[in-house]
Amino acid sequence: MNLDQNQHSVYSLNYHLIMVVKYRRKVINDVISSRLRELFERIAVPYSITVLEWNHDIDHIHVLFKAAPRSELSKFINAYKSASSR
């Protein structure tokens, strides 16, 4: 297991996020998934978040990512949902 560290601690914070399309509509294809991943990675930089794995099905997306302890996950998720809904 790879551990991350800062000045005073060692950590490994991994998260599994599942995002579902409203009403489970079948709208996600490879092009949309790659655009959503591009948005996710761009918004993740200021929050110290790194994508480990990205998978999608026709009506949902699975994201496995790691974050630093100081990351504000709720603000990050809100920023991502806001940007991806446009």
N, C-alpha and C positions, 0 to 999 in steps of 0.2 A: 504494500500500500504506500503510495506517495503522499507525504505530508507536506503541507505548506507551513510557512512560519513567518512571524514578524518579530519585532524586538523582544517581546515578552511571552510569546506563546507559540505552540505548534498546533495546527488544526487541519481538519479535512472536512469541509462542509459541502456535501453533495446533495443536490435537490433534483427531484423528478417532477416536472410540471406537465400537466396534461391540459391542453386547451381545446375546447369543443366548439364547433360552429353552432350558432343559435339554431334551435329546432333540429339539430343534427343534419342539416342540409348537406348534400353531397356535392361540395364545390371545390375541394382542395385537390389540385393536380400537381405535377412536378414543378411547373413554372411558378405557381402560386406559393408552393412550399419553399422553393429556393428564394423567392422575394421576401417571404416572411422570415426566413433564416438570416438573410442579409440585414433586414431591419433589426432583428434580435441582436445580432453581433455588433451592429453599429451603436445601438442604445446601451449595450452591456458594458462598453469600455469605461465610462465614467463611474460605474458602480462596481468595478473590479470583479466582473463576472465573466467566466469562460465557458463556452459550449463544449461539452464532452461528446454528446451524441444527439442527433436530430433525426427523428423518424416521423412519417406521416401516413395517415390513411385518408380515405376520401372525405371523412367528416371530423377528424381530429388530428392533433399534433402532439407528439411526445418529445419533450426536451429534457435531457440530462445535463445539468450544468453545475459548476462549482463556483463558490463565492467566498469572499473574505468576510471575517466576522463583522467588519464595520459597514458592510453593504446594507443598504436600505431596500430590502426586497419588495416591500409593499409599494414604495415609490417607483421602483424599477418596473414592476408588473403593470402598474397604472400607466406609466409612460409608454410601455410597449403596447398595451391594449389600445391606448389612444392613437398611437401612430399606425398600428396595423389595421385599425378599423376604417381608416380613410381610404 
